[in-house]
């Protein structure tokens, strides 16, 4: 018959084994709390996407290559 040794007196390896045996999984459920962002709040990312879409539709896009060719440092 094995003697009982309290958890705090066990080695780290033995403690790890003990806790891993008792640990259970969440299965398909994800325990992370999620919140739905408010539509009233300011969303910088959404504004940038809308600006890019507007530029693509209008064709007034800024081309970087022509900018560097024009203002080349000598």
Order of alpha helices (4+ residues) and beta strands (2+ residues): alpha-alpha-alpha
